Amino acid sequence: MSVVKSIQLGSKRFLEVNDEYDVVIKAEGNTKRAHFTASRWARFIGEIPEVDDAIKRFCDDKPTAFKKHIGGKWYISVSSEVPCVDIRRWYMKDNSVHPTTIGIRIVSASYCTYFRSVGQTEGCCRRVTKGTTGSCCYITLFS
């Protein structure tokens, strides 16, 4: 498989599309990555409104435990503990799923930047800050 298109998503993060239409989001200099088949990528894009809602709940200091299966052993999740979108392979043990080390976290503040880069948004982002810290914890994809 050869890379057909590569887009820099910010500091040391890249999105690559290969000649079989697989999408890979990866970090430069290490093995952190998320691999999407074409159907998994479509499911991921379809979950963006729910991911948006989960991050909004996090920013409002509400309990957040979003986890959605997007195909294969891959899940996308947002939790109250970490301000990020986690795209990761999981495994089954004792009738429940557990995360592996295979995957990548997208810090919530970078989330919109990533998807603007792949043509999902065009200048329609707005910042939401959490509490009085002034740190951006979320940038919504669709206003």
N, CA, C and O atoms as a GROMACS GRO file, in nm:
protein
  572
    1MET      N    1   0.084  -0.118   0.000
    1MET     CA    2   0.000   0.000   0.000
    1MET      C    3   0.089   0.124   0.000
    1MET      O    4   0.187   0.133   0.074
    2SER      N    5   0.054   0.217  -0.083
    2SER     CA    6   0.131   0.341  -0.086
    2SER      C    7   0.042   0.458  -0.045
    2SER      O    8  -0.080   0.456  -0.066
    3VAL      N    9   0.104   0.560   0.014
    3VAL     CA   10   0.032   0.678   0.060
    3VAL      C   11  -0.004   0.764  -0.060
    3VAL      O   12   0.081   0.801  -0.140
    4VAL      N   13  -0.134   0.794  -0.072
    4VAL     CA   14  -0.183   0.877  -0.181
    4VAL      C   15  -0.188   1.022  -0.138
    4VAL      O   16  -0.158   1.112  -0.217
    5LYS      N   17  -0.224   1.046  -0.012
    5LYS     CA   18  -0.235   1.182   0.038
    5LYS      C   19  -0.192   1.184   0.184
    5LYS      O   20  -0.224   1.094   0.261
    6SER      N   21  -0.118   1.288   0.221
    6SER     CA   22  -0.075   1.307   0.359
    6SER      C   23  -0.104   1.452   0.398
    6SER      O   24  -0.070   1.545   0.326
    7ILE      N   25  -0.168   1.469   0.512
    7ILE     CA   26  -0.205   1.602   0.560
    7ILE      C   27  -0.149   1.619   0.700
    7ILE      O   28  -0.170   1.534   0.787
    8GLN      N   29  -0.077   1.727   0.723
    8GLN     CA   30  -0.027   1.755   0.858
    8GLN      C   31  -0.142   1.812   0.940
    8GLN      O   32  -0.208   1.906   0.899
    9LEU      N   33  -0.164   1.752   1.057
    9LEU     CA   34  -0.277   1.790   1.142
    9LEU      C   35  -0.235   1.878   1.258
    9LEU      O   36  -0.314   1.899   1.350
   10GLY      N   37  -0.119   1.928   1.255
   10GLY     CA   38  -0.070   2.006   1.366
   10GLY      C   39   0.067   1.955   1.404
   10GLY      O   40   0.134   1.889   1.325
   11SER      N   41   0.106   1.986   1.523
   11SER     CA   42   0.239   1.950   1.570
   11SER      C   43   0.258   1.800   1.574
   11SER      O   44   0.204   1.732   1.661
   12LYS      N   45   0.334   1.747   1.480
   12LYS     CA   46   0.376   1.607   1.478
   12LYS      C   47   0.261   1.507   1.463
   12LYS      O   48   0.276   1.391   1.501
   13ARG      N   49   0.149   1.550   1.408
   13ARG     CA   50   0.038   1.458   1.380
   13ARG      C   51   0.006   1.465   1.232
   13ARG      O   52   0.005   1.572   1.172
   14PHE      N   53  -0.021   1.349   1.174
   14PHE     CA   54  -0.050   1.341   1.032
   14PHE      C   55  -0.169   1.251   1.005
   14PHE      O   56  -0.195   1.157   1.079
   15LEU      N   57  -0.239   1.282   0.898
   15LEU     CA   58  -0.346   1.196   0.848
   15LEU      C   59  -0.300   1.151   0.710
   15LEU      O   60  -0.265   1.233   0.625
   16GLU      N   61  -0.302   1.021   0.688
   16GLU     CA   62  -0.261   0.967   0.559
   16GLU      C   63  -0.372   0.881   0.502
   16GLU      O   64  -0.442   0.810   0.575
   17VAL      N   65  -0.388   0.889   0.371
   17VAL     CA   66  -0.483   0.805   0.299
   17VAL      C   67  -0.402   0.723   0.200
   17VAL      O   68  -0.321   0.777   0.125
   18ASN      N   69  -0.424   0.592   0.201
   18ASN     CA   70  -0.348   0.508   0.108
   18ASN      C   71  -0.430   0.473  -0.015
   18ASN      O   72  -0.546   0.512  -0.028
   19ASP      N   73  -0.368   0.398  -0.106
   19ASP     CA   74  -0.434   0.367  -0.233
   19ASP      C   75  -0.550   0.270  -0.219
   19ASP      O   76  -0.621   0.245  -0.317
   20GLU      N   77  -0.572   0.215  -0.100
   20GLU     CA   78  -0.689   0.130  -0.074
   20GLU      C   79  -0.796   0.205   0.005
   20GLU      O   80  -0.891   0.145   0.055
   21TYR      N   81  -0.780   0.336   0.017
   21TYR     CA   82  -0.871   0.427   0.087
   21TYR      C   83  -0.877   0.404   0.237
   21TYR      O   84  -0.976   0.439   0.302
   22ASP      N   85  -0.773   0.345   0.292
   22ASP     CA   86  -0.761   0.338   0.437
   22ASP      C   87  -0.707   0.472   0.486
   22ASP      O   88  -0.630   0.537   0.416
   23VAL      N   89  -0.748   0.512   0.606
   23VAL     CA   90  -0.704   0.638   0.666
   23VAL      C   91  -0.626   0.604   0.793
   23VAL      O   92  -0.668   0.519   0.871
   24VAL      N   93  -0.513   0.670   0.812
   24VAL     CA   94  -0.433   0.651   0.932
   24VAL      C   95  -0.404   0.788   0.992
   24VAL      O   96  -0.353   0.877   0.924
   25ILE      N   97  -0.436   0.805   1.120
   25ILE     CA   98  -0.394   0.924   1.195
   25ILE      C   99  -0.277   0.876   1.279
   25ILE      O  100  -0.290   0.782   1.357
   26LYS      N  101  -0.161   0.942   1.264
   26LYS     CA  102  -0.044   0.894   1.336
   26LYS      C  103   0.038   1.009   1.392
   26LYS      O  104   0.029   1.123   1.347
   27ALA      N  105   0.117   0.975   1.491
   27ALA     CA  106   0.208   1.069   1.555
   27ALA      C  107   0.347   1.046   1.500
   27ALA      O  108   0.391   0.931   1.486
   28GLU      N  109   0.417   1.155   1.470
   28GLU     CA  110   0.554   1.145   1.420
   28GLU      C  111   0.648   1.103   1.533
   28GLU      O  112   0.637   1.152   1.645
   29GLY      N  113   0.740   1.015   1.503
   29GLY     CA  114   0.844   0.979   1.599
   29GLY      C  115   0.807   0.868   1.696
   29GLY      O  116   0.889   0.833   1.782
   30ASN      N  117   0.688   0.813   1.685
   30ASN     CA  118   0.652   0.699   1.770
   30ASN      C  119   0.550   0.612   1.697
   30ASN      O  120   0.520   0.637   1.580
   31THR      N  121   0.499   0.513   1.764
   31THR     CA  122   0.408   0.418   1.699
   31THR      C  123   0.261   0.448   1.726
   31THR      O  124   0.175   0.368   1.689
   32LYS      N  125   0.230   0.561   1.787
   32LYS     CA  126   0.091   0.593   1.816
   32LYS      C  127   0.017   0.621   1.686
   32LYS      O  128   0.059   0.704   1.605
   33ARG      N  129  -0.096   0.550   1.667
   33ARG     CA  130  -0.174   0.568   1.545
   33ARG      C  131  -0.312   0.506   1.560
   33ARG      O  132  -0.336   0.421   1.646
   34ALA      N  133  -0.402   0.552   1.476
   34ALA     CA  134  -0.534   0.492   1.464
   34ALA      C  135  -0.555   0.458   1.318
   34ALA      O  136  -0.533   0.543   1.231
   35HIS      N  137  -0.596   0.336   1.290
   35HIS     CA  138  -0.615   0.290   1.152
   35HIS      C  139  -0.763   0.275   1.124
   35HIS      O  140  -0.836   0.211   1.200
   36PHE      N  141  -0.807   0.335   1.015
   36PHE     CA  142  -0.947   0.329   0.974
   36PHE      C  143  -0.958   0.267   0.836
   36PHE      O  144  -0.895   0.314   0.741
   37THR      N  145  -1.036   0.161   0.825
   37THR     CA  146  -1.076   0.116   0.692
   37THR      C  147  -1.175   0.221   0.641
   37THR      O  148  -1.217   0.308   0.718
   38ALA      N  149  -1.211   0.215   0.515
   38ALA     CA  150  -1.306   0.314   0.462
   38ALA      C  151  -1.439   0.311   0.539
   38ALA      O  152  -1.496   0.416   0.569
   39SER      N  153  -1.487   0.192   0.571
   39SER     CA  154  -1.614   0.183   0.645
   39SER      C  155  -1.599   0.231   0.789
   39SER      O  156  -1.691   0.292   0.843
   40ARG      N  157  -1.485   0.205   0.852
   40ARG     CA  158  -1.462   0.252   0.988
   40ARG      C  159  -1.453   0.405   0.990
   40ARG      O  160  -1.506   0.469   1.080
   41TRP      N  161  -1.386   0.463   0.890
   41TRP     CA  162  -1.377   0.609   0.880
   41TRP      C  163  -1.516   0.669   0.865
   41TRP      O  164  -1.547   0.770   0.929
   42ALA      N  165  -1.601   0.608   0.782
   42ALA     CA  166  -1.738   0.657   0.764
   42ALA      C  167  -1.816   0.651   0.896
   42ALA      O  168  -1.890   0.743   0.929
   43ARG      N  169  -1.798   0.542   0.972
   43ARG     CA  170  -1.865   0.532   1.103
   43ARG      C  171  -1.813   0.638   1.199
   43ARG      O  172  -1.890   0.700   1.272
   44PHE      N  173  -1.681   0.660   1.198
   44PHE     CA  174  -1.621   0.763   1.283
   44PHE      C  175  -1.678   0.900   1.250
   44PHE      O  176  -1.720   0.973   1.341
   45ILE      N  177  -1.681   0.937   1.124
   45ILE     CA  178  -1.735   1.067   1.083
   45ILE      C  179  -1.882   1.077   1.123
   45ILE      O  180  -1.929   1.184   1.163
   46GLY      N  181  -1.956   0.966   1.113
   46GLY     CA  182  -2.096   0.964   1.153
   46GLY      C  183  -2.118   0.985   1.302
   46GLY      O  184  -2.226   1.025   1.344
   47GLU      N  185  -2.016   0.958   1.383
   47GLU     CA  186  -2.027   0.973   1.528
   47GLU      C  187  -1.987   1.112   1.577
   47GLU      O  188  -1.996   1.139   1.696
   48ILE      N  189  -1.943   1.199   1.488
   48ILE     CA  190  -1.896   1.331   1.529
   48ILE      C  191  -1.998   1.408   1.613
   48ILE      O  192  -1.958   1.468   1.713
   49PRO      N  193  -2.128   1.410   1.578
   49PRO     CA  194  -2.223   1.481   1.665
   49PRO      C  195  -2.227   1.428   1.808
   49PRO      O  196  -2.238   1.506   1.903
   50GLU      N  197  -2.218   1.296   1.825
   50GLU     CA  198  -2.218   1.238   1.960
   50GLU      C  199  -2.089   1.269   2.034
   50GLU      O  200  -2.090   1.293   2.155
   51VAL      N  201  -1.977   1.269   1.962
   51VAL     CA  202  -1.849   1.306   2.023
   51VAL      C  203  -1.855   1.452   2.067
   51VAL      O  204  -1.811   1.486   2.177
   52ASP      N  205  -1.911   1.538   1.981
   52ASP     CA  206  -1.930   1.679   2.017
   52ASP      C  207  -2.007   1.693   2.148
   52ASP      O  208  -1.967   1.768   2.237
   53ASP      N  209  -2.118   1.620   2.159
   53ASP     CA  210  -2.201   1.626   2.280
   53ASP      C  211  -2.124   1.578   2.403
   53ASP      O  212  -2.136   1.637   2.510
   54ALA      N  213  -2.045   1.473   2.387
   54ALA     CA  214  -1.968   1.420   2.501
   54ALA      C  215  -1.865   1.523   2.548
   54ALA      O  216  -1.847   1.541   2.669
   55ILE      N  217  -1.800   1.589   2.455
   55ILE     CA  218  -1.700   1.688   2.495
   55ILE      C  219  -1.767   1.810   2.557
   55ILE      O  220  -1.713   1.870   2.650
   56LYS      N  221  -1.883   1.848   2.507
   56LYS     CA  222  -1.958   1.959   2.569
   56LYS      C  223  -1.994   1.925   2.713
   56LYS      O  224  -1.984   2.010   2.801
   57ARG      N  225  -2.038   1.799   2.737
   57ARG     CA  226  -2.070   1.757   2.874
   57ARG      C  227  -1.946   1.767   2.962
   57ARG      O  228  -1.954   1.814   3.076
   58PHE      N  229  -1.831   1.724   2.910
   58PHE     CA  230  -1.706   1.734   2.985
   58PHE      C  231  -1.677   1.880   3.020
   58PHE      O  232  -1.642   1.910   3.134
   59CYS      N  233  -1.691   1.968   2.923
   59CYS     CA  234  -1.662   2.111   2.946
   59CYS      C  235  -1.758   2.174   3.046
   59CYS      O  236  -1.723   2.271   3.113
   60ASP      N  237  -1.877   2.119   3.056
   60ASP     CA  238  -1.976   2.169   3.153
   60ASP      C  239  -1.962   2.101   3.288
   60ASP      O  240  -2.052   2.113   3.373
   61ASP      N  241  -1.853   2.029   3.311
   61ASP     CA  242  -1.827   1.956   3.435
   61ASP      C  243  -1.935   1.854   3.467
   61ASP      O  244  -1.965   1.828   3.584
   62LYS      N  245  -1.993   1.795   3.363
   62LYS     CA  246  -2.093   1.690   3.383
   62LYS      C  247  -2.024   1.555   3.363
   62LYS      O  248  -1.928   1.545   3.286
   63PRO      N  249  -2.072   1.452   3.430
   63PRO     CA  250  -2.013   1.318   3.412
   63PRO      C  251  -2.019   1.277   3.265
   63PRO      O  252  -2.123   1.290   3.200
   64THR      N  253  -1.910   1.228   3.214
   64THR     CA  254  -1.901   1.190   3.074
   64THR      C  255  -1.838   1.053   3.062
   64THR      O  256  -1.729   1.029   3.114
   65ALA      N  257  -1.908   0.963   2.995
   65ALA     CA  258  -1.856   0.828   2.973
   65ALA      C  259  -1.904   0.780   2.837
   65ALA      O  260  -1.979   0.683   2.827
   66PHE      N  261  -1.860   0.847   2.733
   66PHE     CA  262  -1.899   0.811   2.596
   66PHE      C  263  -1.801   0.710   2.540
   66PHE      O  264  -1.679   0.730   2.545
   67LYS      N  265  -1.853   0.601   2.486
   67LYS     CA  266  -1.770   0.502   2.418
   67LYS      C  267  -1.854   0.440   2.308
   67LYS      O  268  -1.965   0.392   2.332
   68LYS      N  269  -1.802   0.442   2.186
   68LYS     CA  270  -1.877   0.390   2.072
   68LYS      C  271  -1.790   0.300   1.987
   68LYS      O  272  -1.677   0.336   1.952
   69HIS      N  273  -1.841   0.184   1.953
   69HIS     CA  274  -1.772   0.090   1.866
   69HIS      C  275  -1.782   0.142   1.723
   69HIS      O  276  -1.891   0.174   1.676
   70ILE      N  277  -1.667   0.150   1.652
   70ILE     CA  278  -1.670   0.201   1.515
   70ILE      C  279  -1.623   0.096   1.414
   70ILE      O  280  -1.596   0.129   1.298
   71GLY      N  281  -1.614  -0.028   1.457
   71GLY     CA  282  -1.579  -0.136   1.365
   71GLY      C  283  -1.452  -0.208   1.406
   71GLY      O  284  -1.363  -0.149   1.469
   72GLY      N  285  -1.444  -0.335   1.372
   72GLY     CA  286  -1.330  -0.416   1.415
   72GLY      C  287  -1.326  -0.417   1.566
   72GLY      O  288  -1.428  -0.440   1.630
   73LYS      N  289  -1.211  -0.394   1.622
   73LYS     CA  290  -1.197  -0.384   1.767
   73LYS      C  291  -1.175  -0.240   1.809
   73LYS      O  292  -1.125  -0.215   1.919
   74TRP      N  293  -1.210  -0.145   1.724
   74TRP     CA  294  -1.183  -0.004   1.747
   74TRP      C  295  -1.303   0.067   1.809
   74TRP      O  296  -1.418   0.045   1.772
   75TYR      N  297  -1.271   0.154   1.906
   75TYR     CA  298  -1.372   0.235   1.974
   75TYR      C  299  -1.323   0.380   1.977
   75TYR      O  300  -1.204   0.408   1.974
   76ILE      N  301  -1.419   0.470   1.983
   76ILE     CA  302  -1.389   0.610   2.008
   76ILE      C  303  -1.451   0.641   2.143
   76ILE      O  304  -1.564   0.601   2.171
   77SER      N  305  -1.377   0.714   2.228
   77SER     CA  306  -1.430   0.741   2.361
   77SER      C  307  -1.390   0.880   2.409
   77SER      O  308  -1.289   0.937   2.368
   78VAL      N  309  -1.472   0.931   2.499
   78VAL     CA  310  -1.448   1.057   2.570
   78VAL      C  311  -1.491   1.031   2.713
   78VAL      O  312  -1.601   0.979   2.736
   79SER      N  313  -1.406   1.066   2.811
   79SER     CA  314  -1.444   1.043   2.950
   79SER      C  315  -1.420   1.168   3.032
   79SER      O  316  -1.353   1.262   2.988
   80SER      N  317  -1.475   1.169   3.152
   80SER     CA  318  -1.460   1.282   3.244
   80SER      C  319  -1.316   1.298   3.292
   80SER      O  320  -1.278   1.406   3.338
   81GLU      N  321  -1.236   1.192   3.282
   81GLU     CA  322  -1.102   1.196   3.337
   81GLU      C  323  -1.000   1.270   3.251
   81GLU      O  324  -0.909   1.334   3.304
   82VAL      N  325  -1.012   1.261   3.118
   82VAL     CA  326  -0.910   1.316   3.029
   82VAL      C  327  -0.976   1.398   2.919
   82VAL      O  328  -1.068   1.351   2.853
   83PRO      N  329  -0.929   1.524   2.898
   83PRO     CA  330  -0.989   1.609   2.795
   83PRO      C  331  -0.939   1.574   2.654
   83PRO      O  332  -0.863   1.650   2.594
   84CYS      N  333  -0.982   1.459   2.604
   84CYS     CA  334  -0.937   1.418   2.471
   84CYS      C  335  -1.040   1.326   2.407
   84CYS      O  336  -1.131   1.274   2.472
   85VAL      N  337  -1.021   1.307   2.278
   85VAL     CA  338  -1.096   1.207   2.204
   85VAL      C  339  -0.999   1.091   2.186
   85VAL      O  340  -0.893   1.107   2.124
   86ASP      N  341  -1.033   0.977   2.238
   86ASP     CA  342  -0.945   0.860   2.236
   86ASP      C  343  -0.995   0.764   2.129
   86ASP      O  344  -1.110   0.719   2.134
   87ILE      N  345  -0.909   0.732   2.033
   87ILE     CA  346  -0.942   0.638   1.926
   87ILE      C  347  -0.848   0.520   1.946
   87ILE      O  348  -0.726   0.534   1.930
   88ARG      N  349  -0.903   0.404   1.981
   88ARG     CA  350  -0.818   0.297   2.030
   88ARG      C  351  -0.877   0.160   2.001
   88ARG      O  352  -0.999   0.143   1.993
   89ARG      N  353  -0.788   0.060   1.985
   89ARG     CA  354  -0.831  -0.080   1.981
   89ARG      C  355  -0.859  -0.126   2.123
   89ARG      O  356  -0.791  -0.085   2.217
   90TRP      N  357  -0.959  -0.210   2.137
   90TRP     CA  358  -0.996  -0.266   2.266
   90TRP      C  359  -0.998  -0.417   2.252
   90TRP      O  360  -1.002  -0.469   2.141
   91TYR      N  361  -0.995  -0.486   2.365
   91TYR     CA  362  -1.003  -0.632   2.364
   91TYR      C  363  -1.107  -0.677   2.466
   91TYR      O  364  -1.139  -0.605   2.560
   92MET      N  365  -1.158  -0.797   2.444
   92MET     CA  366  -1.262  -0.853   2.530
   92MET      C  367  -1.198  -0.941   2.638
   92MET      O  368  -1.116  -1.028   2.607
   93LYS      N  369  -1.235  -0.917   2.764
   93LYS     CA  370  -1.191  -1.002   2.874
   93LYS      C  371  -1.299  -1.000   2.981
   93LYS      O  372  -1.347  -0.893   3.020
   94ASP      N  373  -1.337  -1.115   3.028
   94ASP     CA  374  -1.439  -1.127   3.133
   94ASP      C  375  -1.568  -1.055   3.096
   94ASP      O  376  -1.626  -0.984   3.178
   95ASN      N  377  -1.612  -1.072   2.972
   95ASN     CA  378  -1.736  -1.014   2.922
   95ASN      C  379  -1.741  -0.861   2.922
   95ASN      O  380  -1.849  -0.803   2.925
   96SER      N  381  -1.626  -0.796   2.919
   96SER     CA  382  -1.622  -0.651   2.903
   96SER      C  383  -1.502  -0.613   2.818
   96SER      O  384  -1.406  -0.689   2.807
   97VAL      N  385  -1.508  -0.494   2.759
   97VAL     CA  386  -1.398  -0.450   2.673
   97VAL      C  387  -1.300  -0.364   2.753
   97VAL      O  388  -1.339  -0.289   2.842
   98HIS      N  389  -1.172  -0.378   2.717
   98HIS     CA  390  -1.064  -0.306   2.784
   98HIS      C  391  -0.974  -0.244   2.678
   98HIS      O  392  -0.956  -0.302   2.571
   99PRO      N  393  -0.918  -0.125   2.705
   99PRO     CA  394  -0.834  -0.059   2.605
   99PRO      C  395  -0.697  -0.125   2.591
   99PRO      O  396  -0.642  -0.178   2.688
  100THR      N  397  -0.643  -0.122   2.469
  100THR     CA  398  -0.506  -0.165   2.446
  100THR      C  399  -0.418  -0.039   2.438
  100THR      O  400  -0.467   0.072   2.456
  101THR      N  401  -0.293  -0.057   2.412
  101THR     CA  402  -0.203   0.057   2.394
  101THR      C  403  -0.201   0.102   2.248
  101THR      O  404  -0.135   0.200   2.214
  102ILE      N  405  -0.272   0.030   2.161
  102ILE     CA  406  -0.276   0.064   2.019
  102ILE      C  407  -0.385   0.168   1.996
  102ILE      O  408  -0.503   0.140   2.017
  103GLY      N  409  -0.347   0.286   1.954
  103GLY     CA  410  -0.442   0.392   1.928
  103GLY      C  411  -0.377   0.528   1.945
  103GLY      O  412  -0.255   0.539   1.959
  104ILE      N  413  -0.460   0.630   1.945
  104ILE     CA  414  -0.410   0.766   1.956
  104ILE      C  415  -0.513   0.853   2.027
  104ILE      O  416  -0.634   0.832   2.012
  105ARG      N  417  -0.465   0.949   2.103
  105ARG     CA  418  -0.553   1.046   2.168
  105ARG      C  419  -0.540   1.179   2.095
  105ARG      O  420  -0.430   1.224   2.062
  106ILE      N  421  -0.653   1.241   2.071
  106ILE     CA  422  -0.654   1.373   2.012
  106ILE      C  423  -0.699   1.469   2.121
  106ILE      O  424  -0.813   1.461   2.167
  107VAL      N  425  -0.611   1.557   2.162
  107VAL     CA  426  -0.646   1.655   2.266
  107VAL      C  427  -0.764   1.736   2.214
  107VAL      O  428  -0.765   1.778   2.098
  108SER      N  429  -0.863   1.757   2.299
  108SER     CA  430  -0.987   1.820   2.256
  108SER      C  431  -0.965   1.954   2.188
  108SER      O  432  -1.037   1.987   2.093
  109ALA      N  433  -0.868   2.031   2.233
  109ALA     CA  434  -0.843   2.161   2.172
  109ALA      C  435  -0.794   2.147   2.027
  109ALA      O  436  -0.807   2.241   1.949
  110SER      N  437  -0.740   2.032   1.991
  110SER     CA  438  -0.690   2.010   1.855
  110SER      C  439  -0.794   1.945   1.765
  110SER      O  440  -0.775   1.938   1.643
  111TYR      N  441  -0.901   1.898   1.822
  111TYR     CA  442  -1.001   1.819   1.751
  111TYR      C  443  -1.052   1.888   1.626
  111TYR      O  444  -1.053   1.827   1.518
  112CYS      N  445  -1.094   2.013   1.637
  112CYS     CA  446  -1.148   2.084   1.522
  112CYS      C  447  -1.041   2.109   1.418
  112CYS      O  448  -1.067   2.095   1.298
  113THR      N  449  -0.923   2.145   1.461
  113THR     CA  450  -0.813   2.169   1.367
  113THR      C  451  -0.792   2.046   1.280
  113THR      O  452  -0.772   2.058   1.159
  114TYR      N  453  -0.796   1.928   1.341
  114TYR     CA  454  -0.775   1.805   1.267
  114TYR      C  455  -0.880   1.789   1.158
  114TYR      O  456  -0.847   1.756   1.044
  115PHE      N  457  -1.004   1.811   1.193
  115PHE     CA  458  -1.109   1.785   1.096
  115PHE      C  459  -1.127   1.898   0.996
  115PHE      O  460  -1.181   1.874   0.888
  116ARG      N  461  -1.085   2.018   1.026
  116ARG     CA  462  -1.079   2.124   0.926
  116ARG      C  463  -0.978   2.082   0.820
  116ARG      O  464  -1.000   2.106   0.701
  117SER      N  465  -0.869   2.020   0.862
  117SER     CA  466  -0.765   1.976   0.770
  117SER      C  467  -0.814   1.872   0.671
  117SER      O  468  -0.765   1.866   0.558
  118VAL      N  469  -0.909   1.791   0.710
  118VAL     CA  470  -0.959   1.689   0.619
  118VAL      C  471  -1.091   1.730   0.554
  118VAL      O  472  -1.163   1.646   0.500
  119GLY      N  473  -1.120   1.860   0.559
  119GLY     CA  474  -1.235   1.911   0.487
  119GLY      C  475  -1.369   1.893   0.554
  119GLY      O  476  -1.472   1.908   0.488
  120GLN      N  477  -1.372   1.860   0.682
  120GLN     CA  478  -1.499   1.841   0.750
  120GLN      C  479  -1.558   1.972   0.799
  120GLN      O  480  -1.679   1.981   0.820
  121THR      N  481  -1.475   2.074   0.817
  121THR     CA  482  -1.526   2.203   0.861
  121THR      C  483  -1.461   2.312   0.779
  121THR      O  484  -1.351   2.293   0.726
  122GLU      N  485  -1.525   2.423   0.769
  122GLU     CA  486  -1.470   2.537   0.697
  122GLU      C  487  -1.502   2.663   0.774
  122GLU      O  488  -1.600   2.732   0.746
  123GLY      N  489  -1.420   2.694   0.871
  123GLY     CA  490  -1.435   2.818   0.946
  123GLY      C  491  -1.559   2.826   1.032
  123GLY      O  492  -1.606   2.936   1.061
  124CYS      N  493  -1.613   2.713   1.074
  124CYS     CA  494  -1.737   2.717   1.152
  124CYS      C  495  -1.713   2.674   1.296
  124CYS      O  496  -1.804   2.625   1.362
  125CYS      N  497  -1.593   2.692   1.343
  125CYS     CA  498  -1.559   2.646   1.478
  125CYS      C  499  -1.569   2.759   1.578
  125CYS      O  500  -1.541   2.875   1.547
  126ARG      N  501  -1.608   2.724   1.698
  126ARG     CA  502  -1.609   2.822   1.806
  126ARG      C  503  -1.549   2.758   1.929
  126ARG      O  504  -1.567   2.638   1.954
  127ARG      N  505  -1.477   2.838   2.006
  127ARG     CA  506  -1.410   2.786   2.124
  127ARG      C  507  -1.505   2.784   2.244
  127ARG      O  508  -1.591   2.870   2.259
  128VAL      N  509  -1.488   2.685   2.325
  128VAL     CA  510  -1.558   2.675   2.452
  128VAL      C  511  -1.450   2.655   2.557
  128VAL      O  512  -1.364   2.569   2.540
  129THR      N  513  -1.453   2.734   2.664
  129THR     CA  514  -1.351   2.718   2.767
  129THR      C  515  -1.414   2.659   2.891
  129THR      O  516  -1.534   2.674   2.915
  130LYS      N  517  -1.333   2.593   2.968
  130LYS     CA  518  -1.381   2.526   3.087
  130LYS      C  519  -1.349   2.610   3.209
  130LYS      O  520  -1.233   2.643   3.234
  131GLY      N  521  -1.451   2.644   3.285
  131GLY     CA  522  -1.434   2.716   3.411
  131GLY      C  523  -1.358   2.846   3.396
  131GLY      O  524  -1.374   2.918   3.297
  132THR      N  525  -1.276   2.876   3.492
  132THR     CA  526  -1.200   3.000   3.491
  132THR      C  527  -1.055   2.978   3.449
  132THR      O  528  -0.973   3.070   3.455
  133THR      N  529  -1.023   2.856   3.407
  133THR     CA  530  -0.885   2.829   3.369
  133THR      C  531  -0.847   2.899   3.240
  133THR      O  532  -0.730   2.928   3.216
  134GLY      N  533  -0.947   2.926   3.156
  134GLY     CA  534  -0.920   2.990   3.028
  134GLY      C  535  -0.858   2.898   2.925
  134GLY      O  536  -0.830   2.941   2.814
  135SER      N  537  -0.837   2.773   2.959
  135SER     CA  538  -0.779   2.682   2.862
  135SER      C  539  -0.889   2.625   2.773
  135SER      O  540  -0.997   2.589   2.820
  136CYS      N  541  -0.862   2.619   2.647
  136CYS     CA  542  -0.962   2.569   2.554
  136CYS      C  543  -0.972   2.418   2.569
  136CYS      O  544  -0.874   2.346   2.550
  137CYS      N  545  -1.089   2.371   2.603
  137CYS     CA  546  -1.103   2.226   2.617
  137CYS      C  547  -1.182   2.168   2.502
  137CYS      O  548  -1.193   2.046   2.490
  138TYR      N  549  -1.238   2.253   2.415
  138TYR     CA  550  -1.322   2.199   2.310
  138TYR      C  551  -1.341   2.300   2.200
  138TYR      O  552  -1.357   2.419   2.227
  139ILE      N  553  -1.339   2.256   2.081
  139ILE     CA  554  -1.375   2.339   1.969
  139ILE      C  555  -1.479   2.261   1.891
  139ILE      O  556  -1.449   2.155   1.837
  140THR      N  557  -1.600   2.311   1.884
  140THR     CA  558  -1.706   2.236   1.821
  140THR      C  559  -1.686   2.228   1.670
  140THR      O  560  -1.633   2.321   1.610
  141LEU      N  561  -1.727   2.120   1.611
  141LEU     CA  562  -1.711   2.104   1.468
  141LEU      C  563  -1.818   2.175   1.388
  141LEU      O  564  -1.790   2.233   1.284
  142PHE      N  565  -1.939   2.170   1.436
  142PHE     CA  566  -2.049   2.227   1.358
  142PHE      C  567  -2.124   2.327   1.444
  142PHE      O  568  -2.186   2.289   1.543
  143SER      N  569  -2.120   2.454   1.407
  143SER     CA  570  -2.193   2.558   1.481
  143SER      C  571  -2.333   2.571   1.426
  143SER      O  572  -2.411   2.653   1.474
   0.00000   0.00000   0.00000
